[in-house]
Amino acid sequence: MPLPAPVKVIQNITIGPALGQDSIRRGVYAGHSRRHADYCVHDFYYKASGIVADVVLFINLIYLLGAFAALKATMTLPGIAGIILTMGIGVDTKRAYL
């Protein structure tokens, strides 16, 4: 049985879809920035093998986005973070084998 407690509404805020769209746009921008920085650093450090690995990472990204499109999945902030994490794991693997 709940205890009777008075509730006083101080502020009522409605959040529209624009806030989520802004977060998704910033997440995509962060992913692009991270990818370009990664490509530049590894192309400089690993030379030709770094370029090959970067091409493979890009193809992996295209496959992931294609799977999202084929499944008609909604891009959310956790999904974008997962894609960025997948790219980070690929970079870590690249460092171990090159």
MDTraj code that builds the backbone (N, CA, C; nanometers):
import mdtraj as md
import numpy as np

residues = "MET PRO LEU PRO ALA PRO VAL LYS VAL ILE GLN ASN ILE THR ILE GLY PRO ALA LEU GLY GLN ASP SER ILE ARG ARG GLY VAL TYR ALA GLY HIS SER ARG ARG HIS ALA ASP TYR CYS VAL HIS ASP PHE TYR TYR LYS ALA SER GLY ILE VAL ALA ASP VAL VAL LEU PHE ILE ASN LEU ILE TYR LEU LEU GLY ALA PHE ALA ALA LEU LYS ALA THR MET THR LEU PRO GLY ILE ALA GLY ILE ILE LEU THR MET GLY ILE GLY VAL ASP THR LYS ARG ALA TYR LEU".split()
xyz = np.array([
    [0.0849, -0.1164, 0.0000],
    [0.0000, 0.0000, 0.0000],
    [0.0904, 0.1240, 0.0000],
    [0.0750, 0.2116, -0.0987],
    [0.1616, 0.3293, -0.1057],
    [0.1324, 0.4286, 0.0067],
    [0.2382, 0.4928, 0.0486],
    [0.2223, 0.5952, 0.1507],
    [0.1680, 0.7228, 0.0872],
    [0.0768, 0.7875, 0.1538],
    [0.0241, 0.9118, 0.0972],
    [0.1291, 1.0226, 0.1090],
    [0.1740, 1.0732, -0.0035],
    [0.2716, 1.1805, -0.0058],
    [0.2228, 1.2857, -0.1043],
    [0.2288, 1.4097, -0.0641],
    [0.1833, 1.5136, -0.1567],
    [0.2825, 1.5321, -0.2717],
    [0.2296, 1.5487, -0.3908],
    [0.3107, 1.5723, -0.5084],
    [0.2834, 1.7138, -0.5563],
    [0.3895, 1.7904, -0.5683],
    [0.3771, 1.9275, -0.6156],
    [0.4579, 1.9399, -0.7445],
    [0.3903, 1.9613, -0.8566],
    [0.4569, 1.9732, -0.9861],
    [0.5169, 2.1129, -0.9943],
    [0.6480, 2.1177, -1.0068],
    [0.7181, 2.2455, -1.0151],
    [0.7351, 2.2871, -1.1606],
    [0.7703, 2.1913, -1.2462],
    [0.7959, 2.2232, -1.3857],
    [0.7560, 2.1042, -1.4709],
    [0.6965, 2.1301, -1.5847],
    [0.6555, 2.0255, -1.6766],
    [0.7220, 2.0546, -1.8110],
    [0.8083, 1.9638, -1.8575],
    [0.8832, 1.9845, -1.9808],
    [0.8495, 1.8722, -2.0778],
    [0.8240, 1.9087, -2.2007],
    [0.8026, 1.8110, -2.3068],
    [0.9236, 1.8163, -2.3997],
    [0.9833, 1.7008, -2.4233],
    [1.1008, 1.6931, -2.5102],
    [1.0558, 1.6415, -2.6460],
    [1.0854, 1.7186, -2.7474],
    [1.0467, 1.6812, -2.8834],
    [1.1551, 1.6020, -2.9532],
    [1.1298, 1.5613, -3.0772],
    [1.2269, 1.4808, -3.1521],
    [1.3505, 1.5585, -3.1949],
    [1.3464, 1.6907, -3.1875],
    [1.4624, 1.7694, -3.2304],
    [1.5837, 1.7434, -3.1415],
    [1.5626, 1.7183, -3.0138],
    [1.6739, 1.6916, -2.9230],
    [1.7443, 1.5612, -2.9598],
    [1.6678, 1.4586, -2.9925],
    [1.7275, 1.3317, -3.0342],
    [1.7999, 1.3442, -3.1669],
    [1.7429, 1.4206, -3.2594],
    [1.8074, 1.4416, -3.3891],
    [1.9402, 1.5138, -3.3722],
    [1.9454, 1.6095, -3.2811],
    [2.0703, 1.6817, -3.2553],
    [2.1766, 1.5871, -3.1986],
    [2.1360, 1.4985, -3.1089],
    [2.2306, 1.4024, -3.0517],
    [2.2831, 1.3069, -3.1585],
    [2.1959, 1.2625, -3.2465],
    [2.2379, 1.1719, -3.3536],
    [2.3330, 1.2436, -3.4482],
    [2.3036, 1.3692, -3.4824],
    [2.3910, 1.4452, -3.5712],
    [2.5292, 1.4624, -3.5099],
    [2.5342, 1.4917, -3.3800],
    [2.6637, 1.5074, -3.3132],
    [2.7389, 1.3744, -3.3037],
    [2.6653, 1.2647, -3.2841],
    [2.7291, 1.1335, -3.2806],
    [2.7888, 1.0948, -3.4148],
    [2.7161, 1.1235, -3.5218],
    [2.7678, 1.0946, -3.6558],
    [2.8907, 1.1807, -3.6843],
    [2.8860, 1.3078, -3.6437],
    [3.0014, 1.3960, -3.6619],
    [3.1231, 1.3434, -3.5854],
    [3.1011, 1.2950, -3.4621],
    [3.2108, 1.2390, -3.3830],
    [3.2687, 1.1147, -3.4505],
    [3.1817, 1.0323, -3.5079],
    [3.2294, 0.9130, -3.5777],
    [3.3125, 0.9475, -3.6999],
    [3.2659, 1.0459, -3.7778],
    [3.3422, 1.0881, -3.8961],
    [3.4769, 1.1482, -3.8558],
    [3.4767, 1.2312, -3.7535],
    [3.6011, 1.2940, -3.7088],
    [3.7007, 1.1889, -3.6618],
    [3.6519, 1.0928, -3.5863],
    [3.7376, 0.9868, -3.5335],
    [3.7940, 0.9019, -3.6468],
    [3.7089, 0.8716, -3.7457],
    [3.7539, 0.7889, -3.8574],
    [3.8614, 0.8605, -3.9389],
    [3.8405, 0.9865, -3.9670],
    [3.9389, 1.0606, -4.0465],
    [4.0713, 1.0756, -3.9713],
    [4.0643, 1.1013, -3.8423],
    [4.1868, 1.1119, -3.7631],
    [4.2612, 0.9781, -3.7612],
    [4.1857, 0.8702, -3.7475],
    [4.2467, 0.7367, -3.7469],
    [4.3143, 0.7076, -3.8803],
    [4.2465, 0.7388, -3.9902],
    [4.3046, 0.7139, -4.1214],
    [4.4342, 0.7923, -4.1407],
    [4.4345, 0.9185, -4.1023],
    [4.5547, 1.0013, -4.1205],
    [4.6722, 0.9491, -4.0390],
    [4.6485, 0.9155, -3.9128],
    [4.7565, 0.8686, -3.8258],
    [4.8116, 0.7356, -3.8760],
    [4.7237, 0.6425, -3.9119],
    [4.7722, 0.5110, -3.9524],
    [4.8335, 0.5115, -4.0917],
    [4.7856, 0.5988, -4.1789],
    [4.8505, 0.6102, -4.3096],
    [4.9928, 0.6620, -4.2934],
    [5.0126, 0.7526, -4.2010],
    [5.1460, 0.8074, -4.1777],
    [5.2360, 0.7053, -4.1069],
    [5.1829, 0.6364, -4.0055],
    [5.2649, 0.5477, -3.9234],
    [5.2921, 0.4136, -3.9911],
    [5.1894, 0.3529, -4.0513],
    [5.2045, 0.2181, -4.1068],
    [5.2285, 0.2165, -4.2576],
    [5.2211, 0.3311, -4.3231],
    [5.2448, 0.3437, -4.4669],
    [5.1461, 0.2583, -4.5476],
    [5.1935, 0.1733, -4.6374],
    [5.1060, 0.0990, -4.7290],
    [5.0146, 0.0014, -4.6557],
    [5.0658, -0.0673, -4.5554],
    [4.9800, -0.1627, -4.4837],
    [4.8714, -0.0893, -4.4058],
    [4.9005, 0.0319, -4.3611],
    [4.7991, 0.1117, -4.2936],
    [4.6882, 0.1533, -4.3884],
    [4.7249, 0.1853, -4.5126],
    [4.6242, 0.2219, -4.6121],
    [4.5338, 0.1031, -4.6427],
    [4.5918, -0.0151, -4.6561],
    [4.5129, -0.1359, -4.6817],
    [4.4178, -0.1626, -4.5649],
    [4.4672, -0.1506, -4.4430],
    [4.3831, -0.1737, -4.3259],
    [4.2724, -0.0697, -4.3172],
    [4.3013, 0.0548, -4.3530],
    [4.1988, 0.1593, -4.3508],
    [4.0905, 0.1324, -4.4547],
    [4.1285, 0.0820, -4.5706],
    [4.0295, 0.0470, -4.6724],
    [3.9387, -0.0642, -4.6206],
    [3.9964, -0.1623, -4.5535],
    [3.9163, -0.2719, -4.4973],
    [3.8223, -0.2197, -4.3887],
    [3.8687, -0.1275, -4.3048],
    [3.7808, -0.0679, -4.2044],
    [3.6658, 0.0077, -4.2705],
    [3.6928, 0.0777, -4.3791],
    [3.5887, 0.1504, -4.4497],
    [3.4864, 0.0541, -4.5101],
    [3.5335, -0.0563, -4.5674],
    [3.4416, -0.1564, -4.6233],
    [3.3561, -0.2162, -4.5119],
    [3.4158, -0.2396, -4.3952],
    [3.3399, -0.2895, -4.2804],
    [3.2302, -0.1911, -4.2426],
    [3.2612, -0.0626, -4.2431],
    [3.1618, 0.0403, -4.2113],
    [3.0481, 0.0395, -4.3139],
    [3.0822, 0.0244, -4.4413],
    [2.9794, 0.0195, -4.5463],
    [2.8894, -0.1021, -4.5266],
    [2.9464, -0.2179, -4.4933],
    [2.8657, -0.3378, -4.4668],
    [2.7728, -0.3172, -4.3477],
    [2.8239, -0.2550, -4.2407],
    [2.7395, -0.2305, -4.1240],
    [2.6224, -0.1389, -4.1583],
    [2.6502, -0.0301, -4.2300],
    [2.5428, 0.0619, -4.2673],
    [2.4456, -0.0047, -4.3645],
    [2.4973, -0.0913, -4.4521],
    [2.4092, -0.1667, -4.5417],
    [2.3179, -0.2612, -4.4657],
    [2.3713, -0.3252, -4.3623],
    [2.2887, -0.4136, -4.2795],
    [2.1813, -0.3337, -4.2059],
    [2.2174, -0.2153, -4.1558],
    [2.1175, -0.1286, -4.0917],
    [2.0074, -0.0925, -4.1916],
    [2.0459, -0.0587, -4.3140],
    [1.9471, -0.0205, -4.4145],
    [1.8599, -0.1390, -4.4550],
    [1.9212, -0.2570, -4.4714],
    [1.8452, -0.3755, -4.5120],
    [1.7445, -0.4176, -4.4052],
    [1.7823, -0.4031, -4.2792],
    [1.6928, -0.4397, -4.1698],
    [1.5986, -0.3269, -4.1301],
    [1.6131, -0.2102, -4.1955],
    [1.5344, -0.0909, -4.1654],
    [1.5450, -0.0551, -4.0185],
    [1.6673, -0.0666, -3.9676],
    [1.6931, -0.0365, -3.8265],
    [1.7029, 0.1144, -3.8074],
    [1.6649, 0.1591, -3.6907],
    [1.6729, 0.3008, -3.6576],
    [1.8103, 0.3306, -3.5999],
    [1.8733, 0.4360, -3.6511],
    [2.0029, 0.4771, -3.5980],
    [1.9799, 0.5512, -3.4662],
    [2.0318, 0.4968, -3.3604],
    [2.0218, 0.5612, -3.2300],
    [2.1629, 0.5919, -3.1814],
    [2.1703, 0.6673, -3.0751],
    [2.3012, 0.7027, -3.0214],
    [2.3796, 0.5792, -2.9769],
    [2.3173, 0.4800, -2.9094],
    [2.3932, 0.3582, -2.8767],
    [2.4377, 0.2814, -3.0008],
    [2.3583, 0.2846, -3.1073],
    [2.3986, 0.2181, -3.2309],
    [2.5191, 0.2844, -3.2945],
    [2.5199, 0.4171, -3.2943],
    [2.6339, 0.4906, -3.3486],
    [2.7575, 0.4639, -3.2636],
    [2.7396, 0.4610, -3.1313],
    [2.8522, 0.4312, -3.0421],
    [2.9051, 0.2898, -3.0676],
    [2.8172, 0.1960, -3.0970],
    [2.8601, 0.0603, -3.1282],
    [2.9415, 0.0537, -3.2563],
    [2.9018, 0.1310, -3.3568],
    [2.9783, 0.1356, -3.4815],
    [3.1170, 0.1943, -3.4564],
    [3.1220, 0.3017, -3.3787],
    [3.2509, 0.3628, -3.3464],
    [3.3370, 0.2646, -3.2662],
    [3.2756, 0.1896, -3.1741],
    [3.3491, 0.0900, -3.0967],
    [3.4012, -0.0211, -3.1871],
    [3.3213, -0.0625, -3.2851],
    [3.3660, -0.1646, -3.3797],
    [3.4878, -0.1171, -3.4578],
    [3.4858, 0.0090, -3.4986],
    [3.6015, 0.0639, -3.5685],
    [3.7229, 0.0694, -3.4765],
    [3.7019, 0.1041, -3.3506],
    [3.8119, 0.1087, -3.2544],
    [3.8731, -0.0281, -3.2310],
    [3.7892, -0.1305, -3.2249],
    [3.8403, -0.2665, -3.2072],
    [3.9199, -0.3089, -3.3307],
    [3.8717, -0.2692, -3.4492],
    [3.9463, -0.2988, -3.5717],
    [4.0823, -0.2318, -3.5726],
    [4.0882, -0.1084, -3.5230],
    [4.2157, -0.0375, -3.5159],
    [4.3085, -0.1059, -3.4169],
    [4.2539, -0.1510, -3.3051],
    [4.3355, -0.2189, -3.2048],
    [4.3904, -0.3503, -3.2611],
    [4.3086, -0.4223, -3.3355],
    [4.3532, -0.5454, -3.3980],
    [4.4598, -0.5167, -3.5026],
    [4.4413, -0.4072, -3.5755],
    [4.5381, -0.3695, -3.6779],
    [4.6734, -0.3422, -3.6136],
    [4.6742, -0.2772, -3.4994],
    [4.8001, -0.2468, -3.4312],
    [4.8690, -0.3749, -3.3835],
    [4.7899, -0.4754, -3.3476],
    [4.8492, -0.5986, -3.2969],
    [4.9156, -0.6801, -3.4080],
    [4.8605, -0.6727, -3.5295],
    [4.9115, -0.7576, -3.6369],
    [5.0068, -0.6885, -3.7331],
    [5.0127, -0.5556, -3.7282],
    [5.1014, -0.4880, -3.8243],
    [5.2388, -0.4658, -3.7674],
])
top = md.Topology()
chain = top.add_chain()
for i, resn in enumerate(residues, 1):
    res = top.add_residue(resn, chain, resSeq=i)
    for name in ("N", "CA", "C"):
        top.add_atom(name, md.element.get_by_symbol(name[0]), res)
traj = md.Trajectory(xyz[None], top)
